[in-house]
Amino acid sequence: MTSKAASAATKPTGGFGKLGNLSTLLTKPSPASAAPAGTPLEISRDLIDPDPAQPRRDGNPGYSAESLGELADSIKVRGQKSPISVRANPKAPGRYFINHGERRWRACGLAGLSTVKAFIDNDFATEDQIIENLQRVDLTARELADWIGSRLAAGDSQADVARKLGKSRAFVTLHVTLLDLPDPIAKAFNSGRVSDVTVANELVRAYKTNAKAVSAWLSIPDQEITRGTVKALRAYMDRGAGKAVPVVTPCQTNEVKPDEEVAPPPATAPAPSANVEPTSVATSDASAPTKAARQPAPAAKQALVQSSDNLHKPVVRVVIDNRQAVLVIARRPSVVGRAWVCFDDDGQQTEVDLASVRLLAVDEAAQS
């Protein structure tokens, strides 16, 4: 081939001059497709990498299979509505690091999307990720409940709402309960004393069992309302309803009648160890009951705690006049509205007015 022919073979054709044949560009799409100003780009998900310095770690609840699954379900129904933010990877031209939105990026993958909506923002600082998460303020439980109520009023079912939100049916049901709370619980919720949706639902269940007891408990101004204290309340109410909940405490022996004192251990009880001073509990003189006579001897106490039948029973902890105690559920009070407690500091069992009892929590396992 002559030099003239070779020159003709390499000369651009089609009238494009020095631009060359633009048809060759059609087979090589750019990593980020062009989009009108203000519109997010559609970037191949495979070209985006998580930021290795992201402060949110893999163990974060937001990365759990359940949380990401809910977000993926929402994306499947409505698509990716909120774009992520990315920046160019300086060491890999054509690739990007995530600034904000790694959960959405992960969920898009679970939803089967090959592209992700994103804005490119190369003006990035590491503190931006912290600020973006710290400054986020979610909807309150009441705001979410009101929105769910509006959708139900418009004809959606709870299953429809759950699908649109990418949440479980149980999540929706918990919030629906907030739309029609009994007055005492509504007052506590609206005042901010109750903010946990699960706690509100547990209170509603307890209220259906004994409205008077729950109302009285909520009326105590300094009563802490948490999952633990509500669980303690329900345990007490179960006992009052005839469903005895065994409680292992240093004060408790077998169940006794309201007018009976705790009996001293039988003569056949194991003898106390040599380094324990004998007490009046082991004597036969019952004419002058003492403080020690109101609780088992050390050996009997140890046998009670170590009994396999009594392990892993709930212990309801309370406070009366700044003194911590446990609720003696096995001992029935003389009248409704009272309860037996055993004080931690001296082991004394006393019947007290329920209105003076502030519940702390339920210990799941007995402590020796």
C-alpha positions as CSV (number, residue, x, y, z in Angstrom):
1,M,0.0,0.0,0.0
2,T,1.4,3.4,-1.0
3,S,1.7,6.1,1.6
4,K,-1.1,8.0,-0.2
5,A,-3.4,5.0,0.1
6,A,-2.4,4.5,3.8
7,S,-3.2,8.1,4.5
8,A,-6.6,7.7,2.9
9,A,-7.3,4.6,5.0
10,T,-6.7,6.4,8.3
11,K,-8.3,9.6,7.3
12,P,-11.6,10.3,9.2
13,T,-14.7,9.7,7.1
14,G,-18.3,10.7,7.2
15,G,-17.6,14.4,7.4
16,F,-16.6,14.4,11.1
17,G,-13.1,15.8,10.4
18,K,-10.9,15.5,13.4
19,L,-13.7,14.3,15.7
20,G,-13.6,10.8,14.1
21,N,-16.5,8.4,13.7
22,L,-18.8,9.0,16.8
23,S,-20.5,5.6,16.1
24,T,-17.6,3.9,17.9
25,L,-18.6,5.6,21.2
26,L,-22.0,4.0,21.2
27,T,-20.5,0.7,22.2
28,K,-18.6,2.1,25.2
29,P,-21.1,3.7,27.7
30,S,-19.6,6.0,30.2
31,P,-19.6,4.9,33.8
32,A,-22.1,7.6,34.8
33,S,-24.9,8.3,32.2
34,A,-25.5,12.0,31.5
35,A,-28.6,13.5,33.2
36,P,-30.4,16.8,33.3
37,A,-29.1,19.3,35.9
38,G,-30.6,18.5,39.3
39,T,-31.4,14.9,38.3
40,P,-29.5,12.0,39.9
41,L,-27.3,9.8,37.6
42,E,-27.9,6.2,37.0
43,I,-24.5,4.6,37.9
44,S,-23.7,0.9,37.6
45,R,-23.9,-0.6,41.1
46,D,-20.7,-2.6,40.3
47,L,-18.7,0.7,39.9
48,I,-19.5,1.8,43.4
49,D,-17.6,0.7,46.5
50,P,-18.3,1.3,50.2
51,D,-16.1,3.8,51.9
52,P,-13.4,1.8,53.8
53,A,-13.4,4.6,56.4
54,Q,-17.2,4.5,56.9
55,P,-17.9,4.9,60.7
56,R,-20.9,2.5,60.6
57,R,-19.5,-1.0,61.0
58,D,-20.9,-4.3,59.7
59,G,-22.3,-5.1,63.2
60,N,-24.5,-2.0,63.1
61,P,-28.3,-2.8,63.4
62,G,-28.8,-0.9,60.2
63,Y,-26.9,-3.6,58.3
64,S,-28.8,-6.5,59.8
65,A,-30.4,-8.9,57.4
66,E,-33.9,-7.9,58.7
67,S,-33.3,-4.1,58.3
68,L,-31.8,-4.4,54.9
69,G,-34.5,-6.8,53.8
70,E,-37.2,-4.4,54.8
71,L,-35.5,-1.6,52.8
72,A,-35.0,-3.9,49.8
73,D,-38.7,-4.9,49.9
74,S,-39.6,-1.2,49.8
75,I,-37.3,-0.6,46.9
76,K,-38.9,-3.5,45.0
77,V,-42.3,-1.9,45.4
78,R,-41.5,1.8,44.9
79,G,-38.0,1.9,43.4
80,Q,-35.1,3.8,44.9
81,K,-36.6,7.1,45.8
82,S,-33.7,8.7,47.6
83,P,-30.4,8.9,45.7
84,I,-27.1,8.2,47.4
85,S,-24.0,10.4,47.3
86,V,-20.7,9.3,45.8
87,R,-17.3,10.7,45.0
88,A,-14.7,9.7,42.5
89,N,-12.2,7.1,43.5
90,P,-8.8,8.8,43.0
91,K,-7.0,5.5,42.6
92,A,-9.4,3.9,40.2
93,P,-10.7,6.2,37.4
94,G,-14.3,5.5,36.6
95,R,-15.1,4.1,40.0
96,Y,-16.7,5.7,43.0
97,F,-16.7,5.7,46.9
98,I,-20.0,6.1,48.8
99,N,-20.3,9.3,50.8
100,H,-23.8,8.7,52.1
101,G,-26.3,5.9,51.5
102,E,-24.5,2.6,51.9
103,R,-27.7,0.9,53.3
104,R,-29.5,2.0,50.1
105,W,-26.7,0.7,47.9
106,R,-26.8,-2.7,49.7
107,A,-30.5,-2.8,49.6
108,C,-30.5,-2.1,45.8
109,G,-28.3,-5.1,45.4
110,L,-30.7,-7.3,47.4
111,A,-33.6,-5.9,45.3
112,G,-31.8,-7.0,42.1
113,L,-31.1,-3.5,40.7
114,S,-28.0,-3.2,38.4
115,T,-27.8,0.6,38.7
116,V,-28.1,3.0,41.6
117,K,-29.4,6.6,41.5
118,A,-26.6,8.8,42.8
119,F,-25.3,12.3,42.9
120,I,-21.5,12.9,42.5
121,D,-20.1,15.1,45.3
122,N,-16.3,15.3,45.3
123,D,-16.4,18.0,48.1
124,F,-16.3,15.4,50.9
125,A,-14.9,15.3,54.4
126,T,-14.9,12.3,56.8
127,E,-17.0,14.2,59.4
128,D,-19.8,14.5,56.8
129,Q,-20.8,10.9,57.4
130,I,-21.0,11.4,61.1
131,I,-23.0,14.6,60.8
132,E,-25.4,13.1,58.3
133,N,-26.3,10.3,60.7
134,L,-26.3,12.4,63.9
135,Q,-28.4,15.2,62.5
136,R,-31.1,12.9,61.1
137,V,-34.4,13.1,63.0
138,D,-36.8,10.3,62.4
139,L,-40.6,10.6,62.5
140,T,-42.1,10.2,66.0
141,A,-44.1,7.1,66.7
142,R,-47.2,9.3,66.9
143,E,-46.5,10.9,63.4
144,L,-46.0,7.5,61.9
145,A,-49.2,6.2,63.6
146,D,-51.2,9.1,62.2
147,W,-50.0,8.5,58.7
148,I,-50.8,4.8,59.0
149,G,-54.3,5.8,60.2
150,S,-54.8,8.1,57.2
151,R,-53.9,5.2,54.8
152,L,-56.3,2.9,56.6
153,A,-59.0,5.5,56.4
154,A,-58.3,5.8,52.6
155,G,-59.0,2.1,52.2
156,D,-55.6,0.4,52.5
157,S,-55.3,-2.7,54.6
158,Q,-52.6,-3.1,57.2
159,A,-50.9,-5.6,54.9
160,D,-51.0,-2.9,52.1
161,V,-49.3,-0.3,54.4
162,A,-46.7,-2.8,55.6
163,R,-45.8,-3.6,52.0
164,K,-45.5,0.1,51.0
165,L,-43.3,0.8,54.0
166,G,-41.2,-2.3,53.6
167,K,-42.0,-3.2,57.2
168,S,-43.6,-6.2,58.8
169,R,-47.3,-6.5,59.5
170,A,-46.5,-6.6,63.2
171,F,-44.7,-3.2,63.0
172,V,-47.8,-1.7,61.5
173,T,-50.1,-3.3,64.1
174,L,-47.9,-1.9,66.9
175,H,-48.4,1.6,65.6
176,V,-52.1,1.2,64.9
177,T,-52.6,0.6,68.7
178,L,-51.4,4.1,69.3
179,L,-54.4,5.5,67.5
180,D,-56.8,4.4,70.2
181,L,-55.0,4.3,73.5
182,P,-56.9,4.1,76.8
183,D,-57.0,7.6,78.5
184,P,-54.3,6.9,81.2
185,I,-51.9,5.4,78.7
186,A,-52.6,8.1,76.1
187,K,-51.8,10.8,78.8
188,A,-48.5,9.1,79.6
189,F,-47.7,8.7,75.9
190,N,-48.6,12.3,74.9
191,S,-46.7,13.7,77.8
192,G,-43.5,11.8,76.7
193,R,-43.4,9.5,79.7
194,V,-43.9,6.7,77.3
195,S,-42.1,6.9,73.9
196,D,-41.4,3.2,73.2
197,V,-44.1,1.7,70.9
198,T,-43.6,-1.7,72.4
199,V,-44.0,-0.4,76.0
200,A,-47.2,1.3,75.0
201,N,-48.6,-1.9,73.6
202,E,-47.6,-3.9,76.7
203,L,-49.4,-1.3,78.8
204,V,-52.5,-1.7,76.7
205,R,-52.4,-5.5,77.2
206,A,-52.0,-5.0,81.0
207,Y,-54.8,-2.4,81.0
208,K,-57.2,-4.9,79.4
209,T,-56.4,-7.3,82.3
210,N,-56.7,-4.8,85.1
211,A,-57.5,-1.2,84.2
212,K,-57.6,0.0,87.8
213,A,-54.1,-1.3,88.7
214,V,-52.5,0.1,85.5
215,S,-54.2,3.5,86.1
216,A,-53.0,3.6,89.7
217,W,-49.4,2.6,88.6
218,L,-49.3,5.3,85.9
219,S,-50.5,7.9,88.4
220,I,-47.3,7.6,90.5
221,P,-45.4,10.7,89.4
222,D,-41.8,9.3,89.7
223,Q,-42.6,5.8,88.4
224,E,-40.1,4.9,85.7
225,I,-41.9,3.4,82.7
226,T,-39.6,1.1,80.7
227,R,-39.9,-2.4,79.2
228,G,-38.5,-3.8,82.5
229,T,-40.8,-2.0,84.8
230,V,-43.9,-2.8,82.7
231,K,-42.8,-6.4,82.7
232,A,-42.6,-6.3,86.5
233,L,-46.1,-4.8,86.6
234,R,-47.5,-7.5,84.5
235,A,-45.8,-10.2,86.6
236,Y,-47.4,-8.7,89.7
237,M,-50.8,-8.5,88.0
238,D,-50.5,-12.1,86.9
239,R,-50.0,-13.1,90.5
240,G,-53.0,-11.1,91.5
241,A,-55.1,-12.8,88.8
242,G,-54.3,-16.2,90.4
243,K,-51.4,-17.1,88.1
244,A,-48.6,-17.4,90.6
245,V,-45.2,-16.4,89.3
246,P,-42.5,-18.1,91.4
247,V,-39.9,-15.7,92.7
248,V,-36.6,-16.9,94.2
249,T,-35.4,-14.5,96.9
250,P,-33.5,-14.9,100.1
251,C,-36.8,-14.2,101.9
252,Q,-38.9,-16.7,100.2
253,T,-39.6,-20.3,101.3
254,N,-42.7,-22.2,100.3
255,E,-46.0,-20.3,99.6
256,V,-47.7,-19.2,102.8
257,K,-51.2,-18.0,103.7
258,P,-51.8,-14.3,104.3
259,D,-51.9,-14.6,108.1
260,E,-48.9,-16.9,108.4
261,E,-45.3,-16.0,109.1
262,V,-42.5,-17.7,107.2
263,A,-41.9,-20.9,109.2
264,P,-38.4,-21.6,110.5
265,P,-36.6,-24.5,108.7
266,P,-37.4,-28.0,110.0
267,A,-35.1,-29.7,112.5
268,T,-33.8,-31.9,109.7
269,A,-32.4,-29.0,107.7
270,P,-28.7,-29.2,107.0
271,A,-26.6,-27.7,109.8
272,P,-24.9,-24.3,109.1
273,S,-21.2,-24.4,108.3
274,A,-18.8,-24.0,111.1
275,N,-18.0,-20.3,110.3
276,V,-21.6,-19.3,110.6
277,E,-23.0,-18.1,114.0
278,P,-26.1,-20.1,115.0
279,T,-29.3,-18.0,115.1
280,S,-32.5,-18.2,117.1
281,V,-34.1,-19.8,114.0
282,A,-32.7,-23.2,114.9
283,T,-34.1,-23.1,118.5
284,S,-37.5,-24.4,119.6
285,D,-38.3,-21.2,121.4
286,A,-41.1,-19.5,119.3
287,S,-42.5,-17.3,122.1
288,A,-40.4,-14.3,121.0
289,P,-40.2,-14.0,117.2
290,T,-37.0,-12.2,116.1
291,K,-35.9,-10.6,112.8
292,A,-33.9,-13.7,112.0
293,A,-37.1,-15.8,112.4
294,R,-38.6,-14.1,109.4
295,Q,-36.1,-15.6,107.0
296,P,-34.5,-19.0,106.4
297,A,-31.3,-20.0,108.0
298,P,-28.2,-19.7,105.8
299,A,-28.1,-23.4,104.9
300,A,-31.8,-23.5,104.0
301,K,-31.4,-20.2,102.1
302,Q,-28.5,-21.7,100.1
303,A,-30.5,-24.9,99.4
304,L,-33.4,-22.8,98.2
305,V,-31.3,-20.8,95.8
306,Q,-29.5,-23.8,94.4
307,S,-32.6,-25.8,93.9
308,S,-32.9,-26.7,90.2
309,D,-36.7,-26.1,90.4
310,N,-36.2,-22.5,91.3
311,L,-33.5,-21.4,88.8
312,H,-34.2,-18.9,86.1
313,K,-37.4,-17.5,87.7
314,P,-38.2,-13.8,87.4
315,V,-37.4,-11.6,90.4
316,V,-39.5,-8.4,90.6
317,R,-37.4,-5.6,92.0
318,V,-39.0,-2.5,93.6
319,V,-38.2,0.6,95.6
320,I,-40.1,1.8,98.6
321,D,-39.0,5.1,100.3
322,N,-35.6,4.8,98.6
323,R,-35.1,1.3,99.9
324,Q,-34.7,-1.5,97.4
325,A,-36.6,-4.7,97.8
326,V,-38.0,-7.7,95.9
327,L,-41.7,-8.4,95.5
328,V,-42.7,-11.6,97.4
329,I,-45.2,-12.8,94.9
330,A,-45.7,-16.2,96.6
331,R,-47.2,-14.4,99.6
332,R,-50.7,-13.0,99.2
333,P,-51.5,-9.6,100.6
334,S,-54.3,-9.2,103.2
335,V,-56.3,-6.8,101.0
336,V,-56.4,-5.7,97.3
337,G,-54.0,-2.9,96.6
338,R,-51.3,-4.1,99.0
339,A,-48.3,-6.4,98.4
340,W,-45.5,-8.2,100.4
341,V,-42.0,-7.1,99.9
342,C,-38.6,-8.2,101.2
343,F,-36.1,-5.4,101.8
344,D,-32.5,-5.9,100.6
345,D,-30.8,-4.1,103.5
346,D,-32.2,-6.2,106.4
347,G,-34.2,-9.0,104.9
348,Q,-37.4,-7.9,106.5
349,Q,-40.7,-8.9,105.0
350,T,-43.4,-6.2,105.1
351,E,-46.8,-5.7,103.7
352,V,-47.0,-2.3,101.9
353,D,-49.4,-0.2,100.0
354,L,-49.0,-0.8,96.3
355,A,-49.2,2.9,95.6
356,S,-45.9,3.4,97.5
357,V,-44.2,0.7,95.4
358,R,-42.1,1.9,92.5
359,L,-41.1,-1.0,90.1
360,L,-37.6,-1.2,88.9
361,A,-37.2,-4.3,86.7
362,V,-37.5,-8.0,86.4
363,D,-34.3,-10.0,86.9
364,E,-34.7,-13.1,84.7
365,A,-32.4,-15.3,86.7
366,A,-32.2,-15.7,90.5
367,Q,-29.1,-14.6,92.1
368,S,-27.5,-16.4,95.0
